[in-house]
Amino acid sequence: MLTRLDALPDGFLDTPARELHKLLPGPTLIHLPGRRSPELFVSVLLHGNEDVGLVAIQQVLKAHAGRELPRAMSLFIGNVSAAREGLRRLDQQPDYNRVWPGTVAHAGTPEAGVMQQVHQIMIERGLFASIDIHNNTGLNPHYSVVSQLDAATLHLAMLLTRTVVWFRGPEGSQTAAFAPHCPSVAVECGKPGYPANEAAAARFIEACLHLAAFPEHGVRESDIDLYHTVALVKVAPKVDFGFGTPELPLNFAPQLDHLNFVELDAGASFAQTELPRPLEARDEQGQDVTDTFFCTHDGQLQLKRPSMPAMLTLDTKVVRQDCLCYLMDRVPFELVQQGPRS
């Protein structure tokens, strides 16, 4: 199921995500030489409707055409079949960012076997850093996601932005799988189809390729906005919902995604509903924390305590396939590990 190449296929640099199936039969790992080693690992299109990473890597490789890359790079192109349809994943597929080593829900699937193979190959080759490039479906600023708080990982994350989210679940993400082996981050680069988002992702890749070594100094609190994901929020499976749809039992505001990265007070309204428990919220250990965060009062679904949402989306299919949002708190800076990676 995994295709492995030592050069770019002809036409790759000009092929959009929906057409990649004409060049690649499925998940593909491409090794490209460079002046420095060990390698930078880059994954794109783990979600087929998020093409910012593909466009960015094409821009970077075009800029280096005819000359050696500053650092060796291995490029993994993920869900080619979902990209053909412009979907996050096909209905019969698991999420390609939930099947990496460490997954529990998808252990033993063919997709998990592919990611285990990619992971093993890259560990054996040696790694400088790992970056996984994504879009959002909702209105979000650019931000980086990390699963460790060491200085090297945070320096890598801050090559994109000062906004960093510490996220330790769910199992099976690419970022978490590589974090024990090298600085590892996922970057969220806004909605797909916007040249400014693609340019930002390309600058980030360039910065990673040109980085000779990670700074020895720690991260200063004044240079970073650091948040911790405390809850994953989903709509309960049997609840009908919409955005700006008062006829449905759960009616979210039509501009709900404008609340992303806004610090909300207790009592902030998420939706109109009479349902007592239309959402399900779980912490990083998978424990049900719905009643800690939400209540229904006077026809309004409200926050019970201050929190900051991220990745709120208005795409009902994505809500069903993934989630409604995450909730975050600020991280006490004393949790940052300022010394060498453990």
Summary of the structure (lengths in Angstrom):
residues: 342
radius of gyration: 20.0
end to end distance: 34.4
largest distance: 65.1
contacts: 1162
relative contact order: 0.13
helix: 27%
strand: 28%
